[in-house]
Amino acid sequence: MHHVTVMGRKDCHACEVAEAEIARICGEVGATWSVEDVDSDPEWRAEYGDQVPVFLVDGVEHGFWKVEEDRLRAALAE
């Protein structure tokens, strides 16, 4: 089973939209997902802070800013 992590931050509208899309897609394909706050860790902030939301699939960066549904579904089908 695959796991998607949304690297986001509080009060981020784009992050909220992405979380809703990730929740829907993961629910449909049976993948798990979680959210991490990039501002909670200095290393995360340095790595992802300018690109939030960032999406990781099984810990590997998959994309950022907008969910590419077809691409994400393909990654979760592997």
N, CA, C and O atoms as CSV, one atom per row, in Angstrom:
chain,resi,resn,atom,element,x,y,z
A,1,MET,N,N,0.844,-1.176,0.000
A,1,MET,CA,C,0.000,0.000,0.000
A,1,MET,C,C,0.889,1.238,0.000
A,1,MET,O,O,1.880,1.303,0.727
A,2,HIS,N,N,0.533,2.199,-0.805
A,2,HIS,CA,C,1.282,3.449,-0.908
A,2,HIS,C,C,0.797,4.449,0.137
A,2,HIS,O,O,-0.323,4.370,0.643
A,3,HIS,N,N,1.689,5.396,0.437
A,3,HIS,CA,C,1.357,6.471,1.377
A,3,HIS,C,C,1.730,7.806,0.752
A,3,HIS,O,O,2.831,7.971,0.229
A,4,VAL,N,N,0.803,8.759,0.810
A,4,VAL,CA,C,1.030,10.113,0.308
A,4,VAL,C,C,1.131,11.056,1.492
A,4,VAL,O,O,0.298,11.023,2.398
A,5,THR,N,N,2.158,11.898,1.481
A,5,THR,CA,C,2.330,12.914,2.502
A,5,THR,C,C,2.187,14.279,1.849
A,5,THR,O,O,2.806,14.556,0.822
A,6,VAL,N,N,1.371,15.121,2.448
A,6,VAL,CA,C,1.228,16.505,1.992
A,6,VAL,C,C,2.061,17.358,2.938
A,6,VAL,O,O,1.789,17.431,4.136
A,7,MET,N,N,3.073,17.997,2.383
A,7,MET,CA,C,3.892,18.926,3.153
A,7,MET,C,C,3.278,20.306,2.944
A,7,MET,O,O,3.340,20.860,1.846
A,8,GLY,N,N,2.686,20.856,3.999
A,8,GLY,CA,C,1.992,22.132,3.871
A,8,GLY,C,C,2.243,23.024,5.066
A,8,GLY,O,O,3.191,22.830,5.827
A,9,ARG,N,N,1.373,24.003,5.211
A,9,ARG,CA,C,1.476,24.884,6.370
A,9,ARG,C,C,0.086,25.383,6.729
A,9,ARG,O,O,-0.844,25.329,5.924
A,10,LYS,N,N,-0.031,25.867,7.949
A,10,LYS,CA,C,-1.308,26.388,8.435
A,10,LYS,C,C,-1.708,27.628,7.641
A,10,LYS,O,O,-0.860,28.380,7.161
A,11,ASP,N,N,-3.008,27.821,7.515
A,11,ASP,CA,C,-3.571,28.994,6.833
A,11,ASP,C,C,-3.109,29.110,5.382
A,11,ASP,O,O,-2.906,30.212,4.873
A,12,CYS,N,N,-2.947,27.980,4.729
A,12,CYS,CA,C,-2.531,27.930,3.325
A,12,CYS,C,C,-3.704,27.379,2.516
A,12,CYS,O,O,-4.015,26.190,2.586
A,13,HIS,N,N,-4.352,28.258,1.746
A,13,HIS,CA,C,-5.518,27.825,0.980
A,13,HIS,C,C,-5.158,26.743,-0.042
A,13,HIS,O,O,-5.902,25.775,-0.202
A,14,ALA,N,N,-4.029,26.898,-0.731
A,14,ALA,CA,C,-3.612,25.890,-1.708
A,14,ALA,C,C,-3.391,24.534,-1.032
A,14,ALA,O,O,-3.671,23.487,-1.616
A,15,CYS,N,N,-2.890,24.566,0.196
A,15,CYS,CA,C,-2.679,23.324,0.948
A,15,CYS,C,C,-4.009,22.663,1.276
A,15,CYS,O,O,-4.140,21.443,1.172
A,16,GLU,N,N,-4.987,23.453,1.668
A,16,GLU,CA,C,-6.310,22.907,1.990
A,16,GLU,C,C,-6.958,22.270,0.769
A,16,GLU,O,O,-7.560,21.201,0.869
A,17,VAL,N,N,-6.838,22.919,-0.376
A,17,VAL,CA,C,-7.385,22.366,-1.618
A,17,VAL,C,C,-6.682,21.062,-1.958
A,17,VAL,O,O,-7.329,20.074,-2.304
A,18,ALA,N,N,-5.368,21.058,-1.861
A,18,ALA,CA,C,-4.591,19.855,-2.171
A,18,ALA,C,C,-4.936,18.713,-1.214
A,18,ALA,O,O,-5.063,17.566,-1.642
A,19,GLU,N,N,-5.086,19.017,0.068
A,19,GLU,CA,C,-5.435,17.983,1.042
A,19,GLU,C,C,-6.766,17.333,0.696
A,19,GLU,O,O,-6.909,16.116,0.810
A,20,ALA,N,N,-7.738,18.129,0.278
A,20,ALA,CA,C,-9.046,17.582,-0.091
A,20,ALA,C,C,-8.925,16.673,-1.312
A,20,ALA,O,O,-9.549,15.613,-1.363
A,21,GLU,N,N,-8.122,17.086,-2.294
A,21,GLU,CA,C,-7.930,16.267,-3.493
A,21,GLU,C,C,-7.190,14.972,-3.157
A,21,GLU,O,O,-7.561,13.900,-3.634
A,22,ILE,N,N,-6.151,15.074,-2.343
A,22,ILE,CA,C,-5.380,13.895,-1.937
A,22,ILE,C,C,-6.273,12.941,-1.150
A,22,ILE,O,O,-6.226,11.731,-1.370
A,23,ALA,N,N,-7.080,13.467,-0.245
A,23,ALA,CA,C,-7.981,12.625,0.550
A,23,ALA,C,C,-8.937,11.865,-0.361
A,23,ALA,O,O,-9.169,10.673,-0.162
A,24,ARG,N,N,-9.488,12.544,-1.352
A,24,ARG,CA,C,-10.432,11.904,-2.275
A,24,ARG,C,C,-9.744,10.813,-3.090
A,24,ARG,O,O,-10.247,9.694,-3.185
A,25,ILE,N,N,-8.607,11.135,-3.672
A,25,ILE,CA,C,-7.903,10.182,-4.527
A,25,ILE,C,C,-7.422,8.982,-3.722
A,25,ILE,O,O,-7.599,7.839,-4.145
A,26,CYS,N,N,-6.817,9.234,-2.566
A,26,CYS,CA,C,-6.323,8.137,-1.734
A,26,CYS,C,C,-7.477,7.252,-1.271
A,26,CYS,O,O,-7.341,6.030,-1.208
A,27,GLY,N,N,-8.597,7.861,-0.953
A,27,GLY,CA,C,-9.769,7.090,-0.559
A,27,GLY,C,C,-10.264,6.190,-1.677
A,27,GLY,O,O,-10.694,5.063,-1.433
A,28,GLU,N,N,-10.201,6.685,-2.890
A,28,GLU,CA,C,-10.672,5.908,-4.036
A,28,GLU,C,C,-9.746,4.762,-4.398
A,28,GLU,O,O,-10.206,3.715,-4.855
A,29,VAL,N,N,-8.433,4.948,-4.199
A,29,VAL,CA,C,-7.478,3.903,-4.594
A,29,VAL,C,C,-6.987,3.063,-3.410
A,29,VAL,O,O,-6.250,2.095,-3.599
A,30,GLY,N,N,-7.386,3.427,-2.212
A,30,GLY,CA,C,-7.005,2.644,-1.036
A,30,GLY,C,C,-5.627,2.954,-0.490
A,30,GLY,O,O,-5.042,2.120,0.202
A,31,ALA,N,N,-5.096,4.122,-0.778
A,31,ALA,CA,C,-3.797,4.527,-0.234
A,31,ALA,C,C,-4.014,5.311,1.063
A,31,ALA,O,O,-5.088,5.869,1.287
A,32,THR,N,N,-3.001,5.347,1.900
A,32,THR,CA,C,-3.062,6.149,3.114
A,32,THR,C,C,-2.442,7.515,2.823
A,32,THR,O,O,-1.703,7.684,1.854
A,33,TRP,N,N,-2.759,8.486,3.683
A,33,TRP,CA,C,-2.180,9.812,3.497
A,33,TRP,C,C,-2.082,10.521,4.832
A,33,TRP,O,O,-2.759,10.163,5.796
A,34,SER,N,N,-1.226,11.536,4.874
A,34,SER,CA,C,-1.052,12.331,6.086
A,34,SER,C,C,-0.596,13.731,5.691
A,34,SER,O,O,-0.238,13.986,4.541
A,35,VAL,N,N,-0.617,14.624,6.661
A,35,VAL,CA,C,-0.197,16.011,6.457
A,35,VAL,C,C,0.913,16.324,7.446
A,35,VAL,O,O,0.834,15.950,8.617
A,36,GLU,N,N,1.938,17.006,6.979
A,36,GLU,CA,C,3.019,17.484,7.842
A,36,GLU,C,C,3.142,18.989,7.656
A,36,GLU,O,O,3.011,19.492,6.540
A,37,ASP,N,N,3.391,19.702,8.734
A,37,ASP,CA,C,3.560,21.149,8.705
A,37,ASP,C,C,5.036,21.469,8.479
A,37,ASP,O,O,5.871,21.177,9.335
A,38,VAL,N,N,5.362,22.065,7.333
A,38,VAL,CA,C,6.764,22.355,7.033
A,38,VAL,C,C,7.376,23.323,8.040
A,38,VAL,O,O,8.592,23.332,8.233
A,39,ASP,N,N,6.539,24.137,8.683
A,39,ASP,CA,C,7.063,25.100,9.637
A,39,ASP,C,C,7.396,24.477,10.991
A,39,ASP,O,O,7.920,25.157,11.873
A,40,SER,N,N,7.099,23.201,11.160
A,40,SER,CA,C,7.392,22.535,12.425
A,40,SER,C,C,8.822,22.002,12.489
A,40,SER,O,O,9.271,21.555,13.545
A,41,ASP,N,N,9.535,22.048,11.372
A,41,ASP,CA,C,10.889,21.502,11.325
A,41,ASP,C,C,11.747,22.398,10.430
A,41,ASP,O,O,11.397,22.613,9.270
A,42,PRO,N,N,12.857,22.924,10.943
A,42,PRO,CA,C,13.695,23.824,10.146
A,42,PRO,C,C,14.191,23.199,8.834
A,42,PRO,O,O,14.305,23.897,7.826
A,43,GLU,N,N,14.481,21.909,8.836
A,43,GLU,CA,C,14.949,21.255,7.607
A,43,GLU,C,C,13.833,21.180,6.576
A,43,GLU,O,O,14.066,21.422,5.392
A,44,TRP,N,N,12.624,20.848,7.014
A,44,TRP,CA,C,11.477,20.811,6.095
A,44,TRP,C,C,11.210,22.201,5.540
A,44,TRP,O,O,10.954,22.361,4.347
A,45,ARG,N,N,11.271,23.209,6.411
A,45,ARG,CA,C,11.018,24.583,5.966
A,45,ARG,C,C,12.031,24.981,4.899
A,45,ARG,O,O,11.673,25.594,3.893
A,46,ALA,N,N,13.299,24.631,5.120
A,46,ALA,CA,C,14.345,24.962,4.154
A,46,ALA,C,C,14.144,24.223,2.831
A,46,ALA,O,O,14.362,24.792,1.761
A,47,GLU,N,N,13.734,22.973,2.902
A,47,GLU,CA,C,13.596,22.164,1.691
A,47,GLU,C,C,12.303,22.435,0.923
A,47,GLU,O,O,12.317,22.510,-0.305
A,48,TYR,N,N,11.182,22.582,1.643
A,48,TYR,CA,C,9.879,22.657,0.984
A,48,TYR,C,C,9.161,23.997,1.140
A,48,TYR,O,O,8.137,24.219,0.495
A,49,GLY,N,N,9.668,24.877,1.969
A,49,GLY,CA,C,8.942,26.078,2.358
A,49,GLY,C,C,8.474,26.974,1.226
A,49,GLY,O,O,7.426,27.610,1.342
A,50,ASP,N,N,9.227,27.040,0.129
A,50,ASP,CA,C,8.854,27.904,-0.991
A,50,ASP,C,C,7.942,27.224,-1.997
A,50,ASP,O,O,7.494,27.860,-2.951
A,51,GLN,N,N,7.657,25.929,-1.798
A,51,GLN,CA,C,6.906,25.182,-2.798
A,51,GLN,C,C,5.592,24.610,-2.289
A,51,GLN,O,O,4.916,23.905,-3.038
A,52,VAL,N,N,5.204,24.881,-1.058
A,52,VAL,CA,C,4.025,24.232,-0.486
A,52,VAL,C,C,2.765,24.541,-1.288
A,52,VAL,O,O,2.603,25.641,-1.818
A,53,PRO,N,N,1.887,23.565,-1.367
A,53,PRO,CA,C,2.042,22.216,-0.849
A,53,PRO,C,C,2.943,21.358,-1.735
A,53,PRO,O,O,2.971,21.505,-2.957
A,54,VAL,N,N,3.676,20.461,-1.083
A,54,VAL,CA,C,4.536,19.494,-1.756
A,54,VAL,C,C,3.967,18.116,-1.453
A,54,VAL,O,O,3.506,17.863,-0.340
A,55,PHE,N,N,3.996,17.226,-2.440
A,55,PHE,CA,C,3.432,15.890,-2.279
A,55,PHE,C,C,4.535,14.850,-2.365
A,55,PHE,O,O,5.338,14.847,-3.298
A,56,LEU,N,N,4.561,13.971,-1.377
A,56,LEU,CA,C,5.509,12.866,-1.364
A,56,LEU,C,C,4.721,11.571,-1.516
A,56,LEU,O,O,3.675,11.399,-0.891
A,57,VAL,N,N,5.219,10.671,-2.338
A,57,VAL,CA,C,4.638,9.336,-2.448
A,57,VAL,C,C,5.683,8.379,-1.902
A,57,VAL,O,O,6.781,8.258,-2.444
A,58,ASP,N,N,5.328,7.709,-0.833
A,58,ASP,CA,C,6.244,6.786,-0.155
A,58,ASP,C,C,7.564,7.470,0.187
A,58,ASP,O,O,8.634,6.871,0.069
A,59,GLY,N,N,7.478,8.733,0.612
A,59,GLY,CA,C,8.651,9.466,1.069
A,59,GLY,C,C,9.468,10.129,-0.017
A,59,GLY,O,O,10.467,10.782,0.281
A,60,VAL,N,N,9.069,9.979,-1.271
A,60,VAL,CA,C,9.813,10.554,-2.393
A,60,VAL,C,C,8.997,11.701,-2.983
A,60,VAL,O,O,7.802,11.554,-3.237
A,61,GLU,N,N,9.652,12.850,-3.200
A,61,GLU,CA,C,8.929,14.003,-3.743
A,61,GLU,C,C,8.297,13.655,-5.086
A,61,GLU,O,O,8.953,13.143,-5.993
A,62,HIS,N,N,7.005,13.949,-5.184
A,62,HIS,CA,C,6.240,13.612,-6.381
A,62,HIS,C,C,5.783,14.850,-7.136
A,62,HIS,O,O,5.652,14.808,-8.360
A,63,GLY,N,N,5.540,15.944,-6.439
A,63,GLY,CA,C,5.075,17.160,-7.091
A,63,GLY,C,C,4.847,18.249,-6.078
A,63,GLY,O,O,5.035,18.052,-4.877
A,64,PHE,N,N,4.435,19.412,-6.577
A,64,PHE,CA,C,4.163,20.525,-5.679
A,64,PHE,C,C,3.174,21.479,-6.320
A,64,PHE,O,O,2.936,21.440,-7.528
A,65,TRP,N,N,2.609,22.327,-5.496
A,65,TRP,CA,C,1.636,23.373,-5.813
A,65,TRP,C,C,0.264,22.834,-6.183
A,65,TRP,O,O,-0.711,23.164,-5.508
A,66,LYS,N,N,0.144,22.021,-7.222
A,66,LYS,CA,C,-1.163,21.488,-7.629
A,66,LYS,C,C,-1.076,19.986,-7.806
A,66,LYS,O,O,-0.071,19.462,-8.286
A,67,VAL,N,N,-2.129,19.304,-7.417
A,67,VAL,CA,C,-2.187,17.854,-7.578
A,67,VAL,C,C,-2.444,17.543,-9.049
A,67,VAL,O,O,-3.419,18.018,-9.630
A,68,GLU,N,N,-1.568,16.747,-9.644
A,68,GLU,CA,C,-1.773,16.262,-11.002
A,68,GLU,C,C,-2.423,14.885,-10.858
A,68,GLU,O,O,-1.740,13.874,-10.699
A,69,GLU,N,N,-3.755,14.869,-10.917
A,69,GLU,CA,C,-4.504,13.669,-10.561
A,69,GLU,C,C,-4.091,12.446,-11.367
A,69,GLU,O,O,-3.855,11.392,-10.776
A,70,ASP,N,N,-3.995,12.535,-12.676
A,70,ASP,CA,C,-3.647,11.370,-13.481
A,70,ASP,C,C,-2.256,10.835,-13.126
A,70,ASP,O,O,-2.045,9.625,-13.040
A,71,ARG,N,N,-1.319,11.754,-12.923
A,71,ARG,CA,C,0.036,11.349,-12.566
A,71,ARG,C,C,0.082,10.694,-11.182
A,71,ARG,O,O,0.772,9.695,-10.981
A,72,LEU,N,N,-0.663,11.270,-10.232
A,72,LEU,CA,C,-0.702,10.698,-8.889
A,72,LEU,C,C,-1.349,9.318,-8.916
A,72,LEU,O,O,-0.846,8.379,-8.300
A,73,ARG,N,N,-2.460,9.198,-9.626
A,73,ARG,CA,C,-3.123,7.890,-9.719
A,73,ARG,C,C,-2.192,6.847,-10.330
A,73,ARG,O,O,-2.177,5.699,-9.888
A,74,ALA,N,N,-1.419,7.231,-11.338
A,74,ALA,CA,C,-0.483,6.299,-11.957
A,74,ALA,C,C,0.582,5.851,-10.954
A,74,ALA,O,O,0.936,4.673,-10.909
A,75,ALA,N,N,1.087,6.779,-10.160
A,75,ALA,CA,C,2.107,6.446,-9.156
A,75,ALA,C,C,1.526,5.516,-8.089
A,75,ALA,O,O,2.213,4.612,-7.614
A,76,LEU,N,N,0.289,5.733,-7.721
A,76,LEU,CA,C,-0.332,4.908,-6.686
A,76,LEU,C,C,-0.760,3.539,-7.213
A,76,LEU,O,O,-1.024,2.627,-6.430
A,77,ALA,N,N,-0.830,3.394,-8.526
A,77,ALA,CA,C,-1.204,2.114,-9.126
A,77,ALA,C,C,-0.001,1.175,-9.290
A,77,ALA,O,O,-0.169,-0.026,-9.501
A,78,GLU,N,N,1.199,1.728,-9.191
A,78,GLU,CA,C,2.407,0.914,-9.373
A,78,GLU,C,C,2.593,-0.077,-8.250
A,78,GLU,O,O,3.561,-0.837,-8.253
